[in-house]
Amino acid sequence: MTRASGRAEGRSTARKSNRAAQAARQRCFVLEINQRPVLAFSASSLRSARARVQEAWFVEELESMRSGGRPLLCPDHVRHVRLALPAEIAAVELGRGLDEARGEDAKYGFAFLVPIDVPPN
């Protein structure tokens, strides 16, 4: 191993360690739609999680998705954010680990708790 490649590996390990520490500071929450757990995701606080699910881009994204042929979110649906249960946390952590293994950004972890329909081409 050359000195340069050793430094590059050290920086890569440090970045992964920093991302892991940042992920550990994140807490997991669940978005329930009409009392149905739909999405588990990470956020720094309950306040932050509630704010995220109110953001226009987030609402638009969920409104464009379907599960079992039905819209995931409609304007009249009731949304509620709560702390995630252990199995829901595990789903987020699994997704984050897969993202990291693929070299993708794993800063914000999330996992759908319902099947998402593939959009027709």
Backbone as JSON, one array per atom type, in Angstrom:
{
  "sequence": "MTRASGRAEGRSTARKSNRAAQAARQRCFVLEINQRPVLAFSASSLRSARARVQEAWFVEELESMRSGGRPLLCPDHVRHVRLALPAEIAAVELGRGLDEARGEDAKYGFAFLVPIDVPPN",
  "N": [[0.86, -1.17, 0.0], [0.6, 2.17, -0.87], [1.68, 5.35, 0.44], [-0.07, 7.41, -0.32], [-2.38, 6.0, -1.1], [-3.02, 4.9, 1.33], [-3.65, 7.19, 2.82], [-5.92, 8.01, 1.41], [-7.64, 5.85, 1.91], [-7.87, 6.19, 4.65], [-9.18, 8.67, 4.79], [-11.58, 7.95, 3.57], [-12.55, 6.06, 5.39], [-12.81, 7.73, 7.6], [-14.81, 9.46, 6.69], [-16.94, 7.66, 6.43], [-17.19, 6.92, 9.1], [-17.91, 9.37, 10.2], [-20.38, 9.78, 8.92], [-21.74, 7.62, 10.0], [-21.79, 8.36, 12.7], [-23.33, 10.68, 12.49], [-25.72, 9.57, 11.54], [-26.39, 8.07, 13.76], [-27.12, 10.06, 15.52], [-29.52, 10.8, 14.49], [-33.0, 10.27, 14.85], [-35.63, 7.86, 14.58], [-38.74, 8.01, 12.93], [-42.24, 7.6, 12.22], [-44.47, 8.06, 9.58], [-47.83, 8.1, 9.67], [-50.66, 7.5, 7.74], [-53.97, 8.1, 7.69], [-54.15, 6.46, 9.99], [-52.53, 4.34, 9.26], [-49.39, 2.91, 9.2], [-46.99, 4.17, 7.07], [-44.51, 5.24, 6.15], [-41.26, 5.03, 7.34], [-38.76, 7.05, 8.71], [-35.73, 9.0, 9.12], [-34.94, 11.67, 11.33], [-33.88, 14.64, 13.05], [-35.38, 15.38, 15.23], [-38.69, 15.21, 16.74], [-40.12, 17.48, 16.1], [-38.75, 18.35, 13.79], [-39.29, 16.14, 12.14], [-42.07, 16.31, 11.89], [-42.24, 18.75, 10.56], [-40.98, 18.12, 8.15], [-42.78, 16.35, 6.86], [-44.72, 18.09, 6.14], [-43.7, 19.64, 4.17], [-43.87, 20.97, 0.88], [-42.71, 19.6, -1.37], [-42.42, 17.06, -0.35], [-45.05, 16.25, 0.24], [-46.13, 16.37, -2.35], [-44.65, 14.38, -3.6], [-45.49, 12.04, -2.21], [-48.2, 12.13, -2.85], [-48.11, 11.49, -5.5], [-47.58, 8.82, -5.58], [-48.62, 5.34, -5.46], [-50.26, 2.66, -3.74], [-51.16, -0.61, -3.82], [-52.85, 0.05, -5.87], [-54.19, 2.28, -4.99], [-54.12, 5.8, -4.19], [-51.34, 6.92, -2.29], [-51.37, 9.14, -0.66], [-53.82, 11.57, -0.15], [-55.38, 14.83, -0.36], [-57.36, 14.97, 1.67], [-56.63, 13.08, 3.53], [-55.6, 12.01, 6.79], [-52.7, 12.87, 8.46], [-50.13, 11.7, 10.61], [-47.35, 11.88, 12.77], [-45.14, 9.79, 14.5], [-42.98, 8.29, 17.02], [-40.78, 5.73, 15.88], [-41.24, 2.17, 15.97], [-39.26, -0.66, 17.14], [-38.97, -2.6, 14.96], [-39.54, -0.99, 12.79], [-37.52, 0.88, 12.92], [-35.39, -0.81, 12.37], [-35.92, -1.37, 9.69], [-35.38, 1.1, 8.51], [-32.65, 1.34, 9.12], [-31.64, -0.86, 7.72], [-32.19, -0.09, 5.07], [-30.55, 2.21, 4.97], [-28.04, 1.03, 5.27], [-27.92, -0.5, 2.9], [-27.95, 1.57, 1.02], [-25.48, 2.8, 1.63], [-23.75, 0.69, 0.98], [-24.09, 0.65, -1.76], [-22.84, 2.95, -2.37], [-24.29, 5.26, -2.23], [-25.84, 8.34, -1.08], [-26.4, 8.33, 2.33], [-27.41, 9.92, 4.24], [-30.02, 10.69, 4.99], [-32.17, 8.42, 6.14], [-34.73, 6.17, 5.1], [-37.72, 4.16, 4.87], [-40.25, 2.51, 3.17], [-43.25, 1.31, 4.5], [-45.29, 0.04, 3.4], [-46.3, -1.69, 0.41], [-45.15, -0.24, -2.6], [-46.55, 0.75, -5.61], [-45.3, 0.13, -8.88], [-44.79, 2.69, -11.16], [-46.63, 2.92, -14.25], [-45.13, 2.57, -17.5]],
  "CA": [[0.0, 0.0, 0.0], [1.38, 3.41, -0.91], [1.27, 6.35, 1.43], [-1.23, 8.14, -0.86], [-3.59, 5.17, -1.03], [-3.33, 4.77, 2.75], [-4.36, 8.42, 3.23], [-7.25, 7.99, 0.79], [-8.44, 4.91, 2.68], [-8.13, 6.81, 5.96], [-10.23, 9.69, 4.61], [-12.82, 7.24, 3.29], [-13.0, 5.48, 6.66], [-13.24, 8.84, 8.45], [-16.11, 9.93, 6.18], [-17.94, 6.66, 6.81], [-17.36, 7.02, 10.54], [-18.66, 10.61, 10.44], [-21.76, 9.53, 8.49], [-22.34, 6.71, 10.99], [-22.07, 9.15, 13.9], [-24.46, 11.56, 12.17], [-26.91, 8.72, 11.47], [-26.72, 7.66, 15.12], [-27.8, 11.18, 16.16], [-30.86, 10.88, 13.94], [-33.98, 9.38, 15.45], [-36.54, 7.33, 13.57], [-40.15, 8.36, 13.09], [-43.13, 6.97, 11.24], [-45.61, 8.81, 9.08], [-49.06, 7.32, 9.53], [-51.68, 8.14, 6.92], [-55.24, 7.47, 8.08], [-53.81, 5.47, 11.0], [-51.77, 3.24, 8.64], [-47.96, 3.23, 9.09], [-46.65, 4.19, 5.65], [-43.12, 5.56, 5.88], [-40.35, 5.23, 8.46], [-37.68, 7.93, 8.24], [-34.9, 9.58, 10.17], [-34.95, 13.12, 11.52], [-33.17, 14.99, 14.28], [-36.33, 15.55, 16.33], [-40.09, 15.08, 16.36], [-40.47, 18.74, 15.43], [-38.17, 18.29, 12.44], [-40.03, 15.11, 11.39], [-43.39, 16.88, 11.56], [-42.04, 19.8, 9.55], [-40.64, 17.5, 6.86], [-43.96, 15.77, 6.19], [-45.57, 19.19, 5.69], [-43.04, 20.33, 3.06], [-44.61, 20.79, -0.38], [-42.09, 18.57, -2.22], [-42.67, 15.77, 0.29], [-46.46, 15.96, 0.03], [-46.31, 16.11, -3.79], [-44.06, 13.07, -3.89], [-46.38, 10.99, -1.7], [-49.46, 12.19, -3.59], [-47.9, 10.9, -6.83], [-47.36, 7.38, -5.42], [-49.79, 4.49, -5.23], [-50.03, 1.39, -3.07], [-52.33, -1.45, -4.05], [-53.73, 0.74, -6.82], [-54.8, 3.46, -4.38], [-53.15, 6.86, -3.87], [-50.73, 6.82, -0.97], [-51.79, 10.31, 0.1], [-54.78, 12.49, -0.77], [-55.51, 16.03, 0.47], [-58.24, 14.79, 2.84], [-56.09, 12.06, 4.43], [-55.05, 12.48, 8.06], [-51.29, 12.5, 8.66], [-49.66, 11.75, 11.99], [-45.97, 11.43, 12.92], [-44.86, 9.23, 15.83], [-41.69, 7.58, 17.13], [-40.8, 4.41, 15.24], [-41.08, 0.96, 16.76], [-37.98, -1.31, 16.81], [-38.94, -3.2, 13.62], [-39.54, 0.1, 11.82], [-36.15, 1.41, 12.98], [-34.55, -1.79, 11.66], [-36.16, -1.19, 8.25], [-34.64, 2.31, 8.1], [-31.22, 1.04, 9.19], [-31.33, -1.76, 6.6], [-32.16, 0.75, 3.87], [-29.36, 3.05, 5.04], [-26.89, 0.16, 5.01], [-27.91, -0.82, 1.47], [-27.53, 2.79, 0.32], [-24.04, 2.95, 1.82], [-23.07, -0.37, 0.22], [-24.15, 1.05, -3.17], [-22.13, 4.2, -2.51], [-25.26, 6.36, -2.32], [-25.96, 9.18, 0.11], [-27.2, 7.67, 3.37], [-27.63, 10.92, 5.29], [-31.4, 10.58, 5.44], [-32.67, 7.07, 5.93], [-36.18, 5.99, 5.08], [-38.2, 2.87, 4.39], [-41.7, 2.42, 3.04], [-43.8, 0.22, 5.29], [-46.35, -0.51, 2.55], [-45.78, -1.88, -0.95], [-45.33, 0.9, -3.51], [-46.78, 0.31, -6.98], [-44.38, 0.64, -9.89], [-45.57, 3.49, -12.12], [-46.62, 2.37, -15.62], [-44.26, 3.31, -18.44]],
  "C": [[0.9, 1.23, 0.0], [0.85, 4.37, 0.14], [0.02, 7.09, 0.96], [-2.5, 7.29, -0.76], [-3.99, 4.95, 0.43], [-4.07, 5.98, 3.27], [-5.76, 8.44, 2.67], [-8.16, 7.03, 1.55], [-8.8, 5.48, 4.04], [-9.22, 7.85, 5.87], [-11.57, 9.03, 4.36], [-13.4, 6.65, 4.57], [-13.51, 6.58, 7.58], [-14.59, 9.37, 8.01], [-17.21, 8.96, 6.57], [-18.23, 6.73, 8.3], [-18.18, 8.26, 10.89], [-20.12, 10.43, 10.05], [-22.46, 8.61, 9.49], [-22.68, 7.47, 12.26], [-23.26, 10.07, 13.68], [-25.76, 10.76, 12.14], [-27.35, 8.31, 12.87], [-27.44, 8.79, 15.86], [-29.22, 11.36, 15.65], [-31.76, 9.9, 14.68], [-34.91, 8.92, 14.34], [-37.98, 7.63, 13.95], [-40.95, 7.65, 12.02], [-44.23, 7.95, 10.88], [-46.76, 7.84, 8.94], [-50.03, 8.15, 8.68], [-52.98, 7.38, 7.17], [-55.0, 6.28, 9.0], [-53.08, 4.25, 10.45], [-50.29, 3.65, 8.56], [-47.51, 3.09, 7.63], [-45.16, 4.35, 5.41], [-42.37, 5.75, 7.19], [-39.18, 6.06, 7.94], [-36.92, 8.51, 9.41], [-35.04, 11.1, 10.16], [-34.29, 13.41, 12.86], [-34.1, 15.11, 15.48], [-37.75, 15.34, 15.82], [-40.55, 16.34, 15.63], [-39.98, 18.76, 13.99], [-38.93, 17.29, 11.56], [-41.4, 15.64, 10.97], [-43.28, 17.95, 10.49], [-41.78, 19.18, 8.18], [-41.88, 16.99, 6.14], [-44.96, 16.83, 5.76], [-44.97, 19.92, 4.48], [-43.71, 19.96, 1.74], [-44.03, 19.66, -1.23], [-42.4, 17.17, -1.67], [-44.11, 15.33, 0.05], [-46.71, 15.61, -1.44], [-45.79, 14.73, -4.16], [-45.0, 11.94, -3.44], [-47.71, 10.97, -2.45], [-49.33, 11.54, -4.97], [-47.74, 9.38, -6.77], [-48.67, 6.64, -5.14], [-49.34, 3.22, -4.52], [-51.3, 0.56, -3.22], [-53.34, -0.79, -4.97], [-54.38, 1.99, -6.28], [-53.74, 4.53, -4.13], [-52.62, 6.7, -2.45], [-51.21, 7.96, -0.07], [-52.71, 11.17, -0.74], [-54.93, 13.69, 0.16], [-56.36, 15.84, 1.72], [-57.75, 13.73, 3.82], [-55.49, 12.7, 5.67], [-53.63, 11.95, 8.21], [-50.92, 12.67, 10.12], [-48.23, 11.21, 12.02], [-45.78, 10.95, 14.36], [-43.47, 8.62, 15.82], [-41.84, 6.19, 16.5], [-40.63, 3.3, 16.27], [-39.78, 0.26, 16.34], [-37.93, -1.92, 15.4], [-38.9, -2.12, 12.53], [-38.16, 0.77, 11.76], [-35.22, 0.49, 12.2], [-34.72, -1.65, 10.15], [-35.39, 0.02, 7.73], [-33.15, 2.01, 8.08], [-30.79, 0.09, 8.06], [-31.23, -0.97, 5.3], [-30.93, 1.63, 3.83], [-28.11, 2.23, 4.73], [-26.79, -0.21, 3.54], [-27.48, 0.38, 0.66], [-26.02, 2.99, 0.43], [-23.27, 1.93, 1.01], [-23.05, -0.04, -1.28], [-23.41, 2.35, -3.43], [-23.04, 5.41, -2.64], [-25.28, 7.14, -1.01], [-26.89, 8.52, 1.12], [-27.48, 8.63, 4.52], [-29.03, 10.82, 5.87], [-31.91, 9.19, 5.12], [-34.18, 7.05, 5.91], [-36.51, 4.61, 4.56], [-39.72, 2.93, 4.31], [-42.16, 1.19, 3.79], [-45.0, -0.42, 4.6], [-45.75, -0.75, 1.17], [-46.1, -0.65, -1.8], [-45.47, 0.35, -4.93], [-45.74, 0.93, -7.91], [-45.2, 1.44, -10.88], [-45.51, 2.87, -13.52], [-45.74, 3.22, -16.52], [-45.05, 3.91, -19.55]]
}
